[in-house]
Amino acid sequence: MSGSTATKRTGLGPPVLCVLDRAHRGAVEAQFFHALYGLLDLHGQFERVDVALRGPAVTLAVEEDEYRPSVRLGTMELDTLPDYRGSVRDLVAEGFTVFVDREAVTALGFAPERLVAGTVLLDSTELARRWPEYDQVWFV
Amino acid sequence: MAMERRMWDLLLILTAAPHSSDVVTSALRLSQAMLDRGGSVRVWACGYANMMTQDTFGDTKLPNTRDPEGHYPSPSAVVQRMIADGGGRFGWIACTACSEERGAVHHVPQVRHRSPLRLAATIAGARRTLYLGGA
């Protein structure tokens, strides 16, 4: 999906860190309407929004080039399933800092160098030390 | 003499809620794989799975602000399409109790309404039953 429509930043809301622990919350029914879309759609209302991917959600930032967000159901080729990698690339392009928890990446067997370019690999303890930089921390 | 009941090849009892995991998608893919092999499948929507077939969705999802011209079929449109394309080999049952409990009683007309008191009879009408949990 295109990430070309940059949201106009009005900056009324406080700086927020959004923590995502759960991944894959619906595909056919969700399509574009997933948690990362919500962040991309709403972040213009806030002074700053950054994202921390932890647990299984770190897989959203693992780069790969085989998966196609498409499924055939009946005579329909539904090619609008969630494209999480694409959304993480959009987050980076739109100025979010995207932190990715190092322990979760290695525990799940992924190589840290395979993450989407521009994301920030961070130890869990280091991530906690960044919390005071935000007015609010949301568990999305 | 008792009327001969139709036997379905596969019954999927789907209790996973949409937008909570990818189990709904797995159920649809599994159904399609069965249909591709010539079999018949019916889905018993239990709990929040009854949200999938509400007629209030219309044919498409809400606009994607990042792709306003894109076409995104609604969950009910996907199910309706599978029923139409299945030519009688794909069915969808809405549980009347779960639907009422959630105020989600406006199903698309292709969906069959069934009381939970008929769950065992529905299982008896299928050669195989898979219970896909996750509620």
Chai-1 contact restraints between the chains, C-beta under 6 A:
chainA,res_idxA,chainB,res_idxB,connection_type,confidence,min_distance_angstrom,max_distance_angstrom,comment,restraint_id
A,M1,B,D67,contact,1.0,0.0,6.0,A-B,restraint_1
A,S2,B,D67,contact,1.0,0.0,6.0,A-B,restraint_2
A,T5,B,R66,contact,1.0,0.0,6.0,A-B,restraint_3
A,H24,B,D22,contact,1.0,0.0,6.0,A-B,restraint_4
A,R25,B,H19,contact,1.0,0.0,6.0,A-B,restraint_5
A,R25,B,S20,contact,1.0,0.0,6.0,A-B,restraint_6
A,G26,B,P18,contact,1.0,0.0,6.0,A-B,restraint_7
A,G26,B,H19,contact,1.0,0.0,6.0,A-B,restraint_8
A,A27,B,D22,contact,1.0,0.0,6.0,A-B,restraint_9
A,A27,B,T25,contact,1.0,0.0,6.0,A-B,restraint_10
A,V28,B,T25,contact,1.0,0.0,6.0,A-B,restraint_11
A,V28,B,L28,contact,1.0,0.0,6.0,A-B,restraint_12
A,V28,B,V78,contact,1.0,0.0,6.0,A-B,restraint_13
A,E29,B,P18,contact,1.0,0.0,6.0,A-B,restraint_14
A,E29,B,V24,contact,1.0,0.0,6.0,A-B,restraint_15
A,E29,B,P75,contact,1.0,0.0,6.0,A-B,restraint_16
A,A30,B,H19,contact,1.0,0.0,6.0,A-B,restraint_17
A,Q31,B,Y72,contact,1.0,0.0,6.0,A-B,restraint_18
A,F32,B,N64,contact,1.0,0.0,6.0,A-B,restraint_19
A,D41,B,T65,contact,1.0,0.0,6.0,A-B,restraint_20
A,L73,B,L28,contact,1.0,0.0,6.0,A-B,restraint_21
A,L73,B,Q32,contact,1.0,0.0,6.0,A-B,restraint_22
A,L73,B,M82,contact,1.0,0.0,6.0,A-B,restraint_23
A,G74,B,R81,contact,1.0,0.0,6.0,A-B,restraint_24
A,G74,B,M82,contact,1.0,0.0,6.0,A-B,restraint_25
A,G74,B,D85,contact,1.0,0.0,6.0,A-B,restraint_26
A,T75,B,D85,contact,1.0,0.0,6.0,A-B,restraint_27
A,M76,B,R81,contact,1.0,0.0,6.0,A-B,restraint_28
A,T80,B,Y72,contact,1.0,0.0,6.0,A-B,restraint_29
